[in-house]
Structure formats: structure tokens, C-alpha cells
Amino acid sequence: MRLRAGRISALLAWAALLVCAQEFRATINGTVTDPTGAVIPGVTIEIRNLATNAVITTQTNEAGLYV
């Protein structure tokens, strides 16, 4: 019985490590340009997770880049 409890504990600890190793983040980046290809600084970018409705807002820099 004691050996079985040890094996179950080891299995649960191993499973917990696997769950913690999963990553749920991403990076989105790009450049905002006008129709002529010129970059546009200071544009507000809004990224929305459609599943959770969470919103992250950022702005383009002087080169029109956002991350």
C-alpha cells in the first residue's frame, strides 16, 4: 500500500510539471503604414482576445512599429 501511494505521488508531481510547462502567451508585432507605404507613428493598436474579451492597447513608435 505504501509503495502504491509513493507511485501515485510521483505521478501527480510529474503531471504538475507538465501542466506548468505549457505557455499561453504570444507576441504580436507589425508596422502601420498608409496607402503610399509611409509609416504612421502614434497610432493606437487594440488587440482583443475574442474568447475572453480581454483587451491590450499599445501605440506605434516613431517608426510605425508596435509590439
N, CA, C and O atoms as a Tripos MOL2 file, in Angstrom:
@<TRIPOS>MOLECULE
protein
  268   267    67     0     0
PROTEIN
NO_CHARGES

@<TRIPOS>ATOM
      1 N           0.8270   -1.1980    0.0000 N.3       1 MET1
      2 CA          0.0000    0.0000    0.0000 C.3       1 MET1
      3 C           0.8700    1.2610    0.0000 C.2       1 MET1
      4 O           0.5730    2.2340   -0.6940 O.2       1 MET1
      5 N           1.9460    1.2270    0.7870 N.am      2 ARG2
      6 CA          2.8230    2.3830    0.8890 C.3       2 ARG2
      7 C           3.5290    2.6470   -0.4440 C.2       2 ARG2
      8 O           3.7000    3.8030   -0.8300 O.2       2 ARG2
      9 N           3.9360    1.6030   -1.1410 N.am      3 LEU3
     10 CA          4.5920    1.7280   -2.4330 C.3       3 LEU3
     11 C           3.6340    2.3320   -3.4560 C.2       3 LEU3
     12 O           4.0290    3.1670   -4.2700 O.2       3 LEU3
     13 N           2.3910    1.9120   -3.4090 N.am      4 ARG4
     14 CA          1.3860    2.4370   -4.3280 C.3       4 ARG4
     15 C           1.1600    3.9310   -4.0990 C.2       4 ARG4
     16 O           1.0460    4.6850   -5.0660 O.2       4 ARG4
     17 N           1.0930    4.3710   -2.8570 N.am      5 ALA5
     18 CA          0.9150    5.7850   -2.5360 C.3       5 ALA5
     19 C           2.1130    6.5930   -3.0410 C.2       5 ALA5
     20 O           1.9450    7.7110   -3.5270 O.2       5 ALA5
     21 N           3.3000    6.0410   -2.9290 N.am      6 GLY6
     22 CA          4.5030    6.7140   -3.4250 C.3       6 GLY6
     23 C           4.4650    6.8800   -4.9300 C.2       6 GLY6
     24 O           4.8300    7.9320   -5.4550 O.2       6 GLY6
     25 N           4.0220    5.8370   -5.6300 N.am      7 ARG7
     26 CA          3.9220    5.9070   -7.0850 C.3       7 ARG7
     27 C           2.8730    6.9420   -7.5180 C.2       7 ARG7
     28 O           3.0870    7.6850   -8.4750 O.2       7 ARG7
     29 N           1.7700    6.9820   -6.8230 N.am      8 ILE8
     30 CA          0.7240    7.9570   -7.1450 C.3       8 ILE8
     31 C           1.2370    9.3710   -6.9100 C.2       8 ILE8
     32 O           0.9910   10.2630   -7.7220 O.2       8 ILE8
     33 N           1.9510    9.5830   -5.8020 N.am      9 SER9
     34 CA          2.5110   10.9040   -5.5080 C.3       9 SER9
     35 C           3.5120   11.3200   -6.5850 C.2       9 SER9
     36 O           3.5130   12.4700   -7.0230 O.2       9 SER9
     37 N           4.3550   10.3940   -7.0070 N.am     10 ALA10
     38 CA          5.3450   10.6960   -8.0480 C.3      10 ALA10
     39 C           4.6440   11.0260   -9.3700 C.2      10 ALA10
     40 O           5.0570   11.9450  -10.0770 O.2      10 ALA10
     41 N           3.6030   10.2940   -9.6990 N.am     11 LEU11
     42 CA          2.8530   10.5390  -10.9250 C.3      11 LEU11
     43 C           2.1890   11.9170  -10.8990 C.2      11 LEU11
     44 O           2.2140   12.6360  -11.8980 O.2      11 LEU11
     45 N           1.6050   12.2810   -9.7780 N.am     12 LEU12
     46 CA          0.9650   13.5920   -9.6570 C.3      12 LEU12
     47 C           1.9860   14.7260   -9.7530 C.2      12 LEU12
     48 O           1.7130   15.7560  -10.3700 O.2      12 LEU12
     49 N           3.1430   14.5410   -9.1540 N.am     13 ALA13
     50 CA          4.1900   15.5650   -9.2300 C.3      13 ALA13
     51 C           4.6720   15.7250  -10.6650 C.2      13 ALA13
     52 O           4.8970   16.8480  -11.1160 O.2      13 ALA13
     53 N           4.8340   14.6300  -11.3830 N.am     14 TRP14
     54 CA          5.2590   14.6700  -12.7800 C.3      14 TRP14
     55 C           4.2060   15.3570  -13.6440 C.2      14 TRP14
     56 O           4.5420   16.1640  -14.5100 O.2      14 TRP14
     57 N           2.9390   15.0400  -13.4140 N.am     15 ALA15
     58 CA          1.8540   15.6520  -14.1760 C.3      15 ALA15
     59 C           1.8010   17.1640  -13.9210 C.2      15 ALA15
     60 O           1.5410   17.9350  -14.8460 O.2      15 ALA15
     61 N           2.0390   17.5860  -12.7020 N.am     16 ALA16
     62 CA          2.0270   19.0150  -12.3710 C.3      16 ALA16
     63 C           3.1340   19.7460  -13.1220 C.2      16 ALA16
     64 O           2.9320   20.8780  -13.5620 O.2      16 ALA16
     65 N           4.2840   19.1300  -13.2760 N.am     17 LEU17
     66 CA          5.3700   19.7460  -14.0280 C.3      17 LEU17
     67 C           4.9960   19.9200  -15.4960 C.2      17 LEU17
     68 O           5.3210   20.9390  -16.1040 O.2      17 LEU17
     69 N           4.3280   18.9470  -16.0540 N.am     18 LEU18
     70 CA          3.9130   19.0510  -17.4480 C.3      18 LEU18
     71 C           2.9160   20.1860  -17.6440 C.2      18 LEU18
     72 O           2.9970   20.9180  -18.6300 O.2      18 LEU18
     73 N           1.9910   20.3370  -16.7300 N.am     19 VAL19
     74 CA          0.9900   21.3930  -16.8370 C.3      19 VAL19
     75 C           1.6490   22.7640  -16.7230 C.2      19 VAL19
     76 O           1.2840   23.6820  -17.4570 O.2      19 VAL19
     77 N           2.5960   22.9150  -15.8340 N.am     20 CYS20
     78 CA          3.2670   24.2000  -15.6460 C.3      20 CYS20
     79 C           4.1450   24.5710  -16.8340 C.2      20 CYS20
     80 O           4.4550   25.7480  -17.0180 O.2      20 CYS20
     81 N           4.5450   23.6150  -17.6320 N.am     21 ALA21
     82 CA          5.4350   23.8810  -18.7490 C.3      21 ALA21
     83 C           4.7130   24.4660  -19.9490 C.2      21 ALA21
     84 O           5.3640   24.9400  -20.8800 O.2      21 ALA21
     85 N           3.4090   24.4480  -19.9540 N.am     22 GLN22
     86 CA          2.6690   24.9720  -21.0930 C.3      22 GLN22
     87 C           2.6530   26.4930  -21.0530 C.2      22 GLN22
     88 O           2.5310   27.0960  -19.9860 O.2      22 GLN22
     89 N           2.7770   27.1010  -22.2120 N.am     23 GLU23
     90 CA          2.8630   28.5450  -22.3370 C.3      23 GLU23
     91 C           1.6160   29.0640  -23.0460 C.2      23 GLU23
     92 O           1.2110   28.5100  -24.0680 O.2      23 GLU23
     93 N           1.0100   30.1090  -22.5200 N.am     24 PHE24
     94 CA         -0.2020   30.6720  -23.0890 C.3      24 PHE24
     95 C          -0.0160   32.1310  -23.4640 C.2      24 PHE24
     96 O          -0.9590   32.9190  -23.3890 O.2      24 PHE24
     97 N           1.1810   32.4920  -23.8620 N.am     25 ARG25
     98 CA          1.4380   33.8740  -24.2490 C.3      25 ARG25
     99 C           1.9230   33.9070  -25.6950 C.2      25 ARG25
    100 O           2.4190   32.9110  -26.2200 O.2      25 ARG25
    101 N           1.7730   35.0580  -26.3230 N.am     26 ALA26
    102 CA          2.2570   35.2540  -27.6860 C.3      26 ALA26
    103 C           2.6740   36.7070  -27.8450 C.2      26 ALA26
    104 O           2.3340   37.5570  -27.0220 O.2      26 ALA26
    105 N           3.3990   36.9760  -28.8920 N.am     27 THR27
    106 CA          3.7930   38.3360  -29.2150 C.3      27 THR27
    107 C           3.2390   38.6700  -30.5970 C.2      27 THR27
    108 O           3.3940   37.9030  -31.5480 O.2      27 THR27
    109 N           2.6030   39.8080  -30.6870 N.am     28 ILE28
    110 CA          2.0940   40.3000  -31.9620 C.3      28 ILE28
    111 C           2.8550   41.5770  -32.2680 C.2      28 ILE28
    112 O           2.9440   42.4680  -31.4240 O.2      28 ILE28
    113 N           3.4050   41.6690  -33.4740 N.am     29 ASN29
    114 CA          4.1030   42.8970  -33.8440 C.3      29 ASN29
    115 C           3.8410   43.2060  -35.3080 C.2      29 ASN29
    116 O           3.4510   42.3330  -36.0840 O.2      29 ASN29
    117 N           4.0620   44.4560  -35.6700 N.am     30 GLY30
    118 CA          3.8490   44.8580  -37.0470 C.3      30 GLY30
    119 C           4.1820   46.3150  -37.2480 C.2      30 GLY30
    120 O           4.6720   46.9940  -36.3450 O.2      30 GLY30
    121 N           3.9070   46.7790  -38.4460 N.am     31 THR31
    122 CA          4.1500   48.1670  -38.8220 C.3      31 THR31
    123 C           2.8680   48.7300  -39.4180 C.2      31 THR31
    124 O           2.2180   48.0790  -40.2360 O.2      31 THR31
    125 N           2.5080   49.9390  -39.0070 N.am     32 VAL32
    126 CA          1.3360   50.6050  -39.5680 C.3      32 VAL32
    127 C           1.8230   51.5730  -40.6370 C.2      32 VAL32
    128 O           2.6730   52.4270  -40.3860 O.2      32 VAL32
    129 N           1.2620   51.4190  -41.8410 N.am     33 THR33
    130 CA          1.6180   52.2980  -42.9470 C.3      33 THR33
    131 C           0.3560   52.8260  -43.6180 C.2      33 THR33
    132 O          -0.7220   52.2440  -43.4900 O.2      33 THR33
    133 N           0.5050   53.9320  -44.3330 N.am     34 ASP34
    134 CA         -0.6060   54.4580  -45.1220 C.3      34 ASP34
    135 C          -0.5650   53.8210  -46.5180 C.2      34 ASP34
    136 O           0.3480   53.0480  -46.8070 O.2      34 ASP34
    137 N          -1.5280   54.1290  -47.3790 N.am     35 PRO35
    138 CA         -1.5670   53.5040  -48.7120 C.3      35 PRO35
    139 C          -0.3150   53.7480  -49.5660 C.2      35 PRO35
    140 O          -0.0380   52.9700  -50.4790 O.2      35 PRO35
    141 N           0.4400   54.8080  -49.2860 N.am     36 THR36
    142 CA          1.6650   55.0670  -50.0500 C.3      36 THR36
    143 C           2.8670   54.3300  -49.4840 C.2      36 THR36
    144 O           3.9430   54.3540  -50.0820 O.2      36 THR36
    145 N           2.6990   53.6670  -48.3230 N.am     37 GLY37
    146 CA          3.8000   52.9320  -47.6960 C.3      37 GLY37
    147 C           4.5250   53.7040  -46.6250 C.2      37 GLY37
    148 O           5.4570   53.1760  -46.0180 O.2      37 GLY37
    149 N           4.1280   54.9500  -46.3670 N.am     38 ALA38
    150 CA          4.7560   55.7470  -45.3160 C.3      38 ALA38
    151 C           4.2990   55.2440  -43.9450 C.2      38 ALA38
    152 O           3.1250   54.9260  -43.7540 O.2      38 ALA38
    153 N           5.2320   55.1760  -42.9950 N.am     39 VAL39
    154 CA          4.8860   54.7090  -41.6470 C.3      39 VAL39
    155 C           4.0640   55.7670  -40.9240 C.2      39 VAL39
    156 O           4.1780   56.9610  -41.2030 O.2      39 VAL39
    157 N           3.2360   55.3130  -39.9930 N.am     40 ILE40
    158 CA          2.3760   56.2260  -39.2330 C.3      40 ILE40
    159 C           2.6930   56.0580  -37.7460 C.2      40 ILE40
    160 O           2.3310   55.0410  -37.1530 O.2      40 ILE40
    161 N           3.3600   57.0330  -37.1400 N.am     41 PRO41
    162 CA          3.6520   56.9640  -35.7040 C.3      41 PRO41
    163 C           2.4500   57.3750  -34.8740 C.2      41 PRO41
    164 O           1.5870   58.1150  -35.3460 O.2      41 PRO41
    165 N           2.3910   56.8930  -33.6280 N.am     42 GLY42
    166 CA          1.3680   57.3290  -32.6770 C.3      42 GLY42
    167 C          -0.0080   56.7310  -32.8770 C.2      42 GLY42
    168 O          -0.9790   57.2360  -32.3130 O.2      42 GLY42
    169 N          -0.1240   55.6630  -33.6680 N.am     43 VAL43
    170 CA         -1.4180   55.0200  -33.8720 C.3      43 VAL43
    171 C          -1.7070   54.1030  -32.6910 C.2      43 VAL43
    172 O          -0.8280   53.3560  -32.2610 O.2      43 VAL43
    173 N          -2.9180   54.1480  -32.1640 N.am     44 THR44
    174 CA         -3.3130   53.2560  -31.0730 C.3      44 THR44
    175 C          -3.7510   51.9250  -31.6640 C.2      44 THR44
    176 O          -4.6060   51.8740  -32.5490 O.2      44 THR44
    177 N          -3.1550   50.8530  -31.1650 N.am     45 ILE45
    178 CA         -3.4650   49.4860  -31.5930 C.3      45 ILE45
    179 C          -4.1980   48.8000  -30.4520 C.2      45 ILE45
    180 O          -3.7460   48.8430  -29.3080 O.2      45 ILE45
    181 N          -5.3240   48.1690  -30.7540 N.am     46 GLU46
    182 CA         -6.0930   47.4340  -29.7490 C.3      46 GLU46
    183 C          -6.1660   45.9740  -30.1710 C.2      46 GLU46
    184 O          -6.6160   45.6580  -31.2720 O.2      46 GLU46
    185 N          -5.7230   45.0920  -29.2950 N.am     47 ILE47
    186 CA         -5.7700   43.6600  -29.5500 C.3      47 ILE47
    187 C          -6.7580   43.0460  -28.5730 C.2      47 ILE47
    188 O          -6.6420   43.2350  -27.3620 O.2      47 ILE47
    189 N          -7.7350   42.3060  -29.1040 N.am     48 ARG48
    190 CA         -8.7960   41.7410  -28.2710 C.3      48 ARG48
    191 C          -8.7930   40.2180  -28.3940 C.2      48 ARG48
    192 O          -8.7850   39.6750  -29.4990 O.2      48 ARG48
    193 N          -8.8000   39.5390  -27.2480 N.am     49 ASN49
    194 CA         -8.9640   38.0870  -27.2150 C.3      49 ASN49
    195 C         -10.4620   37.8140  -27.3320 C.2      49 ASN49
    196 O         -11.2260   38.1300  -26.4200 O.2      49 ASN49
    197 N         -10.8760   37.2320  -28.4400 N.am     50 LEU50
    198 CA        -12.3010   37.0200  -28.6700 C.3      50 LEU50
    199 C         -12.9000   35.9940  -27.7160 C.2      50 LEU50
    200 O         -14.1040   36.0180  -27.4620 O.2      50 LEU50
    201 N         -12.0790   35.0950  -27.1850 N.am     51 ALA51
    202 CA        -12.5840   34.0770  -26.2550 C.3      51 ALA51
    203 C         -12.8570   34.6580  -24.8730 C.2      51 ALA51
    204 O         -13.8240   34.2730  -24.2160 O.2      51 ALA51
    205 N         -11.9950   35.5980  -24.4220 N.am     52 THR52
    206 CA        -12.1260   36.1300  -23.0670 C.3      52 THR52
    207 C         -12.5450   37.6030  -23.0460 C.2      52 THR52
    208 O         -12.8930   38.1380  -21.9930 O.2      52 THR52
    209 N         -12.5100   38.2490  -24.2010 N.am     53 ASN53
    210 CA        -12.8190   39.6650  -24.3350 C.3      53 ASN53
    211 C         -11.7800   40.5600  -23.6500 C.2      53 ASN53
    212 O         -12.0320   41.7450  -23.4300 O.2      53 ASN53
    213 N         -10.6130   39.9980  -23.3140 N.am     54 ALA54
    214 CA         -9.5300   40.7980  -22.7330 C.3      54 ALA54
    215 C          -8.9300   41.6760  -23.8300 C.2      54 ALA54
    216 O          -8.7890   41.2430  -24.9740 O.2      54 ALA54
    217 N          -8.5780   42.9150  -23.4720 N.am     55 VAL55
    218 CA         -8.0500   43.8710  -24.4410 C.3      55 VAL55
    219 C          -6.6930   44.3690  -23.9740 C.2      55 VAL55
    220 O          -6.4950   44.6790  -22.7990 O.2      55 VAL55
    221 N          -5.7620   44.4400  -24.9180 N.am     56 ILE56
    222 CA         -4.4530   45.0490  -24.6720 C.3      56 ILE56
    223 C          -4.3020   46.1680  -25.6810 C.2      56 ILE56
    224 O          -4.5720   45.9850  -26.8680 O.2      56 ILE56
    225 N          -3.8690   47.3310  -25.2090 N.am     57 THR57
    226 CA         -3.7120   48.5020  -26.0670 C.3      57 THR57
    227 C          -2.2520   48.9310  -26.0650 C.2      57 THR57
    228 O          -1.5940   48.9220  -25.0240 O.2      57 THR57
    229 N          -1.7520   49.3020  -27.2290 N.am     58 THR58
    230 CA         -0.3920   49.8260  -27.3670 C.3      58 THR58
    231 C          -0.3920   50.8850  -28.4540 C.2      58 THR58
    232 O          -1.4090   51.0830  -29.1190 O.2      58 THR58
    233 N           0.7210   51.5650  -28.6480 N.am     59 GLN59
    234 CA          0.8330   52.5710  -29.6990 C.3      59 GLN59
    235 C           2.0560   52.2810  -30.5470 C.2      59 GLN59
    236 O           3.0350   51.6890  -30.0920 O.2      59 GLN59
    237 N           1.9660   52.7270  -31.8180 N.am     60 THR60
    238 CA          3.1330   52.6040  -32.6860 C.3      60 THR60
    239 C           4.1830   53.6450  -32.2650 C.2      60 THR60
    240 O           3.8590   54.7250  -31.7710 O.2      60 THR60
    241 N           5.4520   53.2730  -32.4820 N.am     61 ASN61
    242 CA          6.5310   54.2090  -32.1540 C.3      61 ASN61
    243 C           6.7820   55.1330  -33.3430 C.2      61 ASN61
    244 O           5.9890   55.1680  -34.2840 O.2      61 ASN61
    245 N           7.8870   55.8800  -33.3000 N.am     62 GLU62
    246 CA          8.1890   56.8580  -34.3500 C.3      62 GLU62
    247 C           8.4420   56.1940  -35.7060 C.2      62 GLU62
    248 O           8.3700   56.8590  -36.7390 O.2      62 GLU62
    249 N           8.7360   54.8890  -35.7130 N.am     63 ALA63
    250 CA          8.9540   54.1660  -36.9630 C.3      63 ALA63
    251 C           7.6950   53.4110  -37.4000 C.2      63 ALA63
    252 O           7.7460   52.6300  -38.3500 O.2      63 ALA63
    253 N           6.5580   53.6360  -36.7110 N.am     64 GLY64
    254 CA          5.3110   52.9610  -37.0570 C.3      64 GLY64
    255 C           5.2200   51.5390  -36.5720 C.2      64 GLY64
    256 O           4.3110   50.8130  -36.9760 O.2      64 GLY64
    257 N           6.1380   51.1110  -35.7130 N.am     65 LEU65
    258 CA          6.1920   49.7390  -35.2160 C.3      65 LEU65
    259 C           5.4080   49.5790  -33.9090 C.2      65 LEU65
    260 O           5.3680   50.4890  -33.0820 O.2      65 LEU65
    261 N           4.8010   48.4330  -33.7430 N.am     66 TYR66
    262 CA          4.1390   48.1020  -32.4710 C.3      66 TYR66
    263 C           4.4730   46.6700  -32.0770 C.2      66 TYR66
    264 O           4.7290   45.8210  -32.9300 O.2      66 TYR66
    265 N           4.4660   46.4160  -30.7670 N.am     67 VAL67
    266 CA          4.6850   45.0800  -30.2140 C.3      67 VAL67
    267 C           3.6440   44.8630  -29.1450 C.2      67 VAL67
    268 O           3.6120   43.8030  -28.5200 O.2      67 VAL67
@<TRIPOS>BOND
     1     1     2 1
     2     2     3 1
     3     3     4 2
     4     3     5 am
     5     5     6 1
     6     6     7 1
     7     7     8 2
     8     7     9 am
     9     9    10 1
    10    10    11 1
    11    11    12 2
    12    11    13 am
    13    13    14 1
    14    14    15 1
    15    15    16 2
    16    15    17 am
    17    17    18 1
    18    18    19 1
    19    19    20 2
    20    19    21 am
    21    21    22 1
    22    22    23 1
    23    23    24 2
    24    23    25 am
    25    25    26 1
    26    26    27 1
    27    27    28 2
    28    27    29 am
    29    29    30 1
    30    30    31 1
    31    31    32 2
    32    31    33 am
    33    33    34 1
    34    34    35 1
    35    35    36 2
    36    35    37 am
    37    37    38 1
    38    38    39 1
    39    39    40 2
    40    39    41 am
    41    41    42 1
    42    42    43 1
    43    43    44 2
    44    43    45 am
    45    45    46 1
    46    46    47 1
    47    47    48 2
    48    47    49 am
    49    49    50 1
    50    50    51 1
    51    51    52 2
    52    51    53 am
    53    53    54 1
    54    54    55 1
    55    55    56 2
    56    55    57 am
    57    57    58 1
    58    58    59 1
    59    59    60 2
    60    59    61 am
    61    61    62 1
    62    62    63 1
    63    63    64 2
    64    63    65 am
    65    65    66 1
    66    66    67 1
    67    67    68 2
    68    67    69 am
    69    69    70 1
    70    70    71 1
    71    71    72 2
    72    71    73 am
    73    73    74 1
    74    74    75 1
    75    75    76 2
    76    75    77 am
    77    77    78 1
    78    78    79 1
    79    79    80 2
    80    79    81 am
    81    81    82 1
    82    82    83 1
    83    83    84 2
    84    83    85 am
    85    85    86 1
    86    86    87 1
    87    87    88 2
    88    87    89 am
    89    89    90 1
    90    90    91 1
    91    91    92 2
    92    91    93 am
    93    93    94 1
    94    94    95 1
    95    95    96 2
    96    95    97 am
    97    97    98 1
    98    98    99 1
    99    99   100 2
   100    99   101 am
   101   101   102 1
   102   102   103 1
   103   103   104 2
   104   103   105 am
   105   105   106 1
   106   106   107 1
   107   107   108 2
   108   107   109 am
   109   109   110 1
   110   110   111 1
   111   111   112 2
   112   111   113 am
   113   113   114 1
   114   114   115 1
   115   115   116 2
   116   115   117 am
   117   117   118 1
   118   118   119 1
   119   119   120 2
   120   119   121 am
   121   121   122 1
   122   122   123 1
   123   123   124 2
   124   123   125 am
   125   125   126 1
   126   126   127 1
   127   127   128 2
   128   127   129 am
   129   129   130 1
   130   130   131 1
   131   131   132 2
   132   131   133 am
   133   133   134 1
   134   134   135 1
   135   135   136 2
   136   135   137 am
   137   137   138 1
   138   138   139 1
   139   139   140 2
   140   139   141 am
   141   141   142 1
   142   142   143 1
   143   143   144 2
   144   143   145 am
   145   145   146 1
   146   146   147 1
   147   147   148 2
   148   147   149 am
   149   149   150 1
   150   150   151 1
   151   151   152 2
   152   151   153 am
   153   153   154 1
   154   154   155 1
   155   155   156 2
   156   155   157 am
   157   157   158 1
   158   158   159 1
   159   159   160 2
   160   159   161 am
   161   161   162 1
   162   162   163 1
   163   163   164 2
   164   163   165 am
   165   165   166 1
   166   166   167 1
   167   167   168 2
   168   167   169 am
   169   169   170 1
   170   170   171 1
   171   171   172 2
   172   171   173 am
   173   173   174 1
   174   174   175 1
   175   175   176 2
   176   175   177 am
   177   177   178 1
   178   178   179 1
   179   179   180 2
   180   179   181 am
   181   181   182 1
   182   182   183 1
   183   183   184 2
   184   183   185 am
   185   185   186 1
   186   186   187 1
   187   187   188 2
   188   187   189 am
   189   189   190 1
   190   190   191 1
   191   191   192 2
   192   191   193 am
   193   193   194 1
   194   194   195 1
   195   195   196 2
   196   195   197 am
   197   197   198 1
   198   198   199 1
   199   199   200 2
   200   199   201 am
   201   201   202 1
   202   202   203 1
   203   203   204 2
   204   203   205 am
   205   205   206 1
   206   206   207 1
   207   207   208 2
   208   207   209 am
   209   209   210 1
   210   210   211 1
   211   211   212 2
   212   211   213 am
   213   213   214 1
   214   214   215 1
   215   215   216 2
   216   215   217 am
   217   217   218 1
   218   218   219 1
   219   219   220 2
   220   219   221 am
   221   221   222 1
   222   222   223 1
   223   223   224 2
   224   223   225 am
   225   225   226 1
   226   226   227 1
   227   227   228 2
   228   227   229 am
   229   229   230 1
   230   230   231 1
   231   231   232 2
   232   231   233 am
   233   233   234 1
   234   234   235 1
   235   235   236 2
   236   235   237 am
   237   237   238 1
   238   238   239 1
   239   239   240 2
   240   239   241 am
   241   241   242 1
   242   242   243 1
   243   243   244 2
   244   243   245 am
   245   245   246 1
   246   246   247 1
   247   247   248 2
   248   247   249 am
   249   249   250 1
   250   250   251 1
   251   251   252 2
   252   251   253 am
   253   253   254 1
   254   254   255 1
   255   255   256 2
   256   255   257 am
   257   257   258 1
   258   258   259 1
   259   259   260 2
   260   259   261 am
   261   261   262 1
   262   262   263 1
   263   263   264 2
   264   263   265 am
   265   265   266 1
   266   266   267 1
   267   267   268 2
@<TRIPOS>SUBSTRUCTURE
     1 MET1         2 RESIDUE 1 A MET
     2 ARG2         6 RESIDUE 1 A ARG
     3 LEU3        10 RESIDUE 1 A LEU
     4 ARG4        14 RESIDUE 1 A ARG
     5 ALA5        18 RESIDUE 1 A ALA
     6 GLY6        22 RESIDUE 1 A GLY
     7 ARG7        26 RESIDUE 1 A ARG
     8 ILE8        30 RESIDUE 1 A ILE
     9 SER9        34 RESIDUE 1 A SER
    10 ALA10       38 RESIDUE 1 A ALA
    11 LEU11       42 RESIDUE 1 A LEU
    12 LEU12       46 RESIDUE 1 A LEU
    13 ALA13       50 RESIDUE 1 A ALA
    14 TRP14       54 RESIDUE 1 A TRP
    15 ALA15       58 RESIDUE 1 A ALA
    16 ALA16       62 RESIDUE 1 A ALA
    17 LEU17       66 RESIDUE 1 A LEU
    18 LEU18       70 RESIDUE 1 A LEU
    19 VAL19       74 RESIDUE 1 A VAL
    20 CYS20       78 RESIDUE 1 A CYS
    21 ALA21       82 RESIDUE 1 A ALA
    22 GLN22       86 RESIDUE 1 A GLN
    23 GLU23       90 RESIDUE 1 A GLU
    24 PHE24       94 RESIDUE 1 A PHE
    25 ARG25       98 RESIDUE 1 A ARG
    26 ALA26      102 RESIDUE 1 A ALA
    27 THR27      106 RESIDUE 1 A THR
    28 ILE28      110 RESIDUE 1 A ILE
    29 ASN29      114 RESIDUE 1 A ASN
    30 GLY30      118 RESIDUE 1 A GLY
    31 THR31      122 RESIDUE 1 A THR
    32 VAL32      126 RESIDUE 1 A VAL
    33 THR33      130 RESIDUE 1 A THR
    34 ASP34      134 RESIDUE 1 A ASP
    35 PRO35      138 RESIDUE 1 A PRO
    36 THR36      142 RESIDUE 1 A THR
    37 GLY37      146 RESIDUE 1 A GLY
    38 ALA38      150 RESIDUE 1 A ALA
    39 VAL39      154 RESIDUE 1 A VAL
    40 ILE40      158 RESIDUE 1 A ILE
    41 PRO41      162 RESIDUE 1 A PRO
    42 GLY42      166 RESIDUE 1 A GLY
    43 VAL43      170 RESIDUE 1 A VAL
    44 THR44      174 RESIDUE 1 A THR
    45 ILE45      178 RESIDUE 1 A ILE
    46 GLU46      182 RESIDUE 1 A GLU
    47 ILE47      186 RESIDUE 1 A ILE
    48 ARG48      190 RESIDUE 1 A ARG
    49 ASN49      194 RESIDUE 1 A ASN
    50 LEU50      198 RESIDUE 1 A LEU
    51 ALA51      202 RESIDUE 1 A ALA
    52 THR52      206 RESIDUE 1 A THR
    53 ASN53      210 RESIDUE 1 A ASN
    54 ALA54      214 RESIDUE 1 A ALA
    55 VAL55      218 RESIDUE 1 A VAL
    56 ILE56      222 RESIDUE 1 A ILE
    57 THR57      226 RESIDUE 1 A THR
    58 THR58      230 RESIDUE 1 A THR
    59 GLN59      234 RESIDUE 1 A GLN
    60 THR60      238 RESIDUE 1 A THR
    61 ASN61      242 RESIDUE 1 A ASN
    62 GLU62      246 RESIDUE 1 A GLU
    63 ALA63      250 RESIDUE 1 A ALA
    64 GLY64      254 RESIDUE 1 A GLY
    65 LEU65      258 RESIDUE 1 A LEU
    66 TYR66      262 RESIDUE 1 A TYR
    67 VAL67      266 RESIDUE 1 A VAL
